[in-house]
Structures are given as C-alpha cells and as structure tokens.
Amino acid sequence: MSSPNGSVRVEIYDQSYNLRGFDPHYVTQLAALVDSKMRNVAQQTSTVDSLRLAVLAALNIADEYQQLKRKYDAVAAEYNRRAAALAGPLDEALREARRAG
C-alpha cells in the first residue's frame, strides 16, 4: 500500500518495511522477489536465522545477476563485433551510392 510520502509498505520474510522509490509497484515486486528467495533458501536449508537467510538469498540474487550479466556481455560483444564487421561494407556502399547519384 502506497502512502502519501511516497513510501510503500511491504513484507519480507514476515517483517514489515516502509520503502521508497519512484515506482511503488516496482518496489513491491522487488520485495516479493526477496521474500520468495528467502523462503526458497529456508526450505532448502535448515537455517532459521533471518539474517543468514537474507545473506544467502542475496548471494543467490547476486549469482543470478552475474549469470545474466555474463550472457548480456557476450551478446553485446557479438553484436558489436558484427556491427563493426558491417560498418566498412556499409560505408563503402554509401560512398558508391553518393558517387552514382
């Protein structure tokens, strides 16, 4: 629920937090992601300490981020490589078109 001061009340692992952001819906989605990660970690481990669960959830989220970043970087590098390979022939075709017309 959004309040007049721009904060949104969320629950993460049975704890309430008032968080602020430009988009309350997005903040709520982030909180739900963190809550879900913490609950998944709690199911997979015998850890009941919420601080430990938060750290393990943060490590899981960081790992997912790094994997996506590596994939993105590889795609961006391939895109840049292909764009650079096409730049020369495209420049040449444009020069020829200017000469012809």
C-alpha positions in Angstrom: 0.0 0.0 0.0 1.4 3.4 -1.0 1.4 6.2 1.4 1.3 10.0 0.8 5.0 10.4 1.4 5.8 8.1 -1.5 6.7 5.1 0.6 5.2 1.7 0.2 4.7 -0.9 3.0 6.0 -4.3 2.1 6.6 -7.6 3.9 9.7 -9.5 3.5 10.0 -12.8 5.4 7.3 -11.8 7.8 8.9 -8.4 8.6 7.2 -5.1 7.5 9.2 -2.4 5.8 8.4 1.1 4.6 10.4 1.6 1.4 10.6 4.5 -1.0 11.1 4.5 -4.7 9.9 6.2 -7.9 7.6 3.3 -8.7 5.8 1.7 -5.8 4.7 -1.2 -7.9 8.3 -1.9 -8.8 9.4 -1.7 -5.2 6.6 -4.1 -4.3 7.8 -6.5 -7.0 11.4 -6.3 -5.7 10.3 -7.0 -2.1 8.3 -10.0 -3.4 11.4 -11.3 -5.1 13.5 -11.0 -2.0 10.8 -12.6 0.1 10.5 -15.5 -2.3 14.3 -16.1 -2.4 14.4 -16.1 1.4 11.6 -18.6 1.6 13.2 -20.8 -1.0 16.5 -20.7 0.9 14.7 -21.5 4.1 13.1 -24.6 2.5 16.4 -25.8 1.1 18.4 -25.3 4.3 17.9 -25.9 8.0 18.7 -22.2 8.6 16.1 -20.4 10.6 18.1 -17.2 11.3 16.6 -14.5 9.2 19.9 -12.6 8.8 21.6 -15.7 7.5 18.6 -16.4 5.2 18.9 -12.8 3.9 22.6 -13.2 3.2 22.1 -16.5 1.4 19.2 -15.0 -0.6 21.3 -12.0 -1.5 24.1 -14.4 -2.7 21.5 -16.3 -4.9 20.3 -13.0 -6.3 23.8 -11.8 -6.9 24.6 -15.1 -8.7 21.6 -14.8 -10.9 22.6 -11.2 -11.7 26.2 -12.2 -12.6 25.0 -15.0 -14.9 22.6 -12.7 -16.7 25.3 -10.0 -16.9 27.8 -12.5 -18.5 25.1 -13.6 -21.0 24.3 -9.9 -21.8 28.0 -9.0 -22.2 28.5 -12.0 -24.5 25.5 -10.9 -26.7 26.7 -7.3 -26.6 30.2 -8.3 -27.7 28.9 -10.4 -30.5 26.6 -7.5 -31.6 29.4 -5.0 -31.5 31.7 -7.4 -33.5 29.1 -7.9 -36.2 28.3 -4.2 -36.3 32.0 -3.4 -36.7 32.3 -6.0 -39.5 29.3 -4.5 -41.3 30.4 -0.9 -40.9 33.1 -1.0 -43.5 31.0 -2.5 -46.3 28.1 -0.2 -45.4 30.3 2.9 -45.6 31.6 1.7 -48.9 28.1 1.1 -50.3 27.0 4.6 -49.1 30.1 6.2 -50.8 29.3 4.4 -54.0 25.6 5.5 -53.9 26.7 9.1 -53.4 29.1 8.9 -56.3 26.4 7.4 -58.5 23.6 9.7 -57.6 
